[in-house]
Amino acid sequence: MGGSTRATAVLDWEQPLVAALVERVRREAGPGAEARAALQVAHGIIAREVRPVYSVEDRHPASRTLRLGRGSCSQRMAVLESVARAMGVRTRVRGLLVDGAFWYPRFPRLKPLVPEHVLLAWPEFLLEQEQEREWVPVGELFDGVAGGGEAFSNRGGETLFDAVARVGVDWSGSVSCGAQGGTTCDLSAQVLLDLGYFDSRDELFGRHGQTLCRTARLLAEPVLGRWSAGARATTA
């Protein structure tokens, strides 16, 4: 089964800022709300109140992301995982090496600076599904709730974290982008290597490192950590 509900260095749900978010989620979801519904509420709060940026420090604690009010896709997903664990929902991550070209639409003038591959920690939640517990990837958290529309294009202001609320995101190759009225997007062609499952993103990054080396992160973070998703690069 794997996964866990324990707090970690990244998923520090015992910290006051995360605990306060959890209480807010419980109030807004209402008494007796199912875990999936509560996590959808949590996702909505994070999407609205934590500004999406291109931070490259995947191991920042969830509490720090909340304190700053901004975070990358990875950091915002860590906040959602922290809320889940605080509510007693086991989480785990699937480690994926994704082709760097997938991010070219976001950095059209900076393609030479985009890494060849990006390490992605894709969360899954152990939820009740028809009287059984099943692992539900974050890309299916809103399954049956999100409307149609265009498949995720990884351009503009919409990030992967935001997109899952309106379109299914699948890395396994079961459905093509644009199928079913555009409600599901298969991104499996972007996966260079599937690293398998890890009990936490801490374990994944501890074993495989982060996308950029420490020196590159130190140089890039002051700029990318404040660069809003969707803002255009001015470098020729």
TABELZI-V19860 format. One record per run of one state. SS is the DSSP state (helix for helix, strand for strand, loop for the rest). FROM is the first residue (numbers start at 1). LEN is the number of residues. Records with the same first field share a line. If there is no record, write none. Layout:
SS->FROM-LEN, FROM-LEN
This chain:
loop->1-3, 5-11, 30-5, 50-1, 54-8, 69-1, 72-1, 87-4, 107-4, 114-3, 130-2, 141-19, 164-4, 171-9, 183-1, 187-1, 199-2, 209-5, 225-3, 229-8
strand->4-1, 51-3, 70-2, 91-9, 117-13, 132-6, 168-3, 184-3, 191-8, 228-1
helix->16-14, 35-15, 62-7, 73-14, 100-7, 111-3, 138-3, 160-4, 180-3, 188-3, 201-8, 214-11
